[in-house]
Amino acid sequence: MGSALLRRIALFHTVTAFYRVQCWDDGDSWKIDARTAHPRARRHDQLLQRLCHPRWGLPVHVAHRFCHCAEPDAPYQWNHTCAFYFEGHTTGKDDPIYLRVHASPEGRDYDRQITTLRQVGAPEAWMARALPQEAVQHHDQHFQAGLLR
C-alpha cells in the first residue's frame, strides 16, 4: 500500500490545495494529515476520486466519511476537520489509509510556510491555489522590506 501511495504522491500537488502534508505508517495502515489554508477544507473530494479511481487509483474505497464542509449550511469556520477511512478491495485489511484534512491557518501567519515553499521552488500557480492571496502579498511585501528573517 505504501509503494502504491508513493507512486500517486503527485496527486496531492496537482488536485488539492494542501500547503502541508504529513504521512506515516503506523504498522497496519497509512495515516495522512493534511493542512489547508481554506476555512472549508476544499478540494479533498478531487483527491478522493483520484485515489479511489477503479483503473488508476489505489485498490481502496472510502468506507467512512466524517465531513460536513460541502453541505450548504455548514459553518464557515477555521479548525474544521474532515476525516476519511478507506477499506481495501483486495488487501483484506480495514483502514489501510486514513486521511485527515484540517482547515488550519497555523495562526493565520503563513510567512514561515511561504518562505519554505518558495525556497523549494513551489510554482506560483500552486501557491495561489493553496494559500490566500492576501497571505502571499503580505509575505512578499515584508520580504521586500527586509522584515522577514
N, C-alpha and C positions, 0 to 999 in steps of 0.2 A: 504494500500500500504506500509506503514511504517513497519508493522509487517512482511509482506512478504519479504521486502527488508532486514530486520534484520536477518531473517532466512537464507538468502543467503549471509551473510556478509563474510563467508569463501571464497567465490569466489574471493574477492579482494586480498586475500592472496595466493590462490592456482593457479590462472591463470594470474595474472598481474605482472607487475614489478613496482608498485607504492610504493614509500617509505613514502608517507604521503597521507592520505585520510581524508577529512572533509566532513561531511554530515549534513544537517539541513532541517527542514520542514519550508517552508515559508508560510504556511497556505493552499495553494491549490496544492502544488507539493513538491517533494523532490529534493533538489539541492545537487549534489555530485561534489566536487572539488578534483581532484587527481593530484599528482605531480609525475613525473618520472624523473630519472636521465639519461635518454637516449635522445639524440637530436631529434630523430624521435619518438615521443610518441608511442613506440612499445607496443604490446600486448593488446591494448584495444579491438581489434576485437574478441579475445577469450572471453573476458568478455561480450561483446555484444551478442555473440552467446549463451552463457550460461544464461544470464539474460533473453533472449527472447525465450529460448527453449520452444517448444509447450507443453511439458509434465512437465519438471522440473523447468522451469523458471517462471518469473512473467507474468501476463496477459497483456503484453505490446509488442510493436514493435517499431523499430526506425523509426520515421516519417520524421525527418530532420537530415541530417548529414553534418557537415561542417568540412571536414578533407581532407587534401591532402598529409599526411605524407607517405602513401603507394604508391603514384604514382612514377613511375620510375625517373622522372625528378624533383621531389620535392627537394628543397634545404635542405642541411644538416645543420640545424641551431638550436640554443637554442631559447628559448622563443616561440616555436611553440605551438599552442593551437588547439586542436580538440574538437568540441562540438557536442553533440548528444541530440536530443529532442525525447522523447518517447511519444507514444499515447497508451491509454489503450484499450484493446479489449472489456472489459466488464464494465469499470468504467464510460464510457460516458464523461470522462474529457480529455481535451487536456493537454499535457505535464505533466503527473503525475510524471515524473522523467526527470531531466536534468543532464547530465554528461558532465563535462568539464575536459579535460586531458591536463596538461601543461608539456612541456618538459622544466623543470626548474631546473637548477643545484644549486639553492639557493646560487648564487655567487661562485659556484664550491667549496664551503667549506662545506663538509659533516660531519665534526667532531662532531658537536652537534647532528645531526641525528643519526650517527653511535653509539655514546655514549648512547643515549636514547634507540635505538633499542637493543643494547647489554644488557642494564640494564633490559629490559623486556623479555629477553631470545629469541630474534629472531634467528631462525635457520640459520646456516652458509650457507646452500644451497640457502635459500631465499635471504640472504644478497648478495650472489654472483650474483644472478639474478637481484636484484633490484638496486644495486649500482655498479659503475665502480670498477673493481678490484684495480686500482691504488688508488682510494679513500680509500678503506678499508686497503690496505697495508700502505698508508701514515698515516692513523689514528693509526694503530697498532704500527708502528714504533715510532710515537710521544708519544703514550700512554706508551709504554715500557720505553721510555726515560724520562718519567715523565713530559713531556711538556704540557699535557692537564690538565686542572683544573677540 
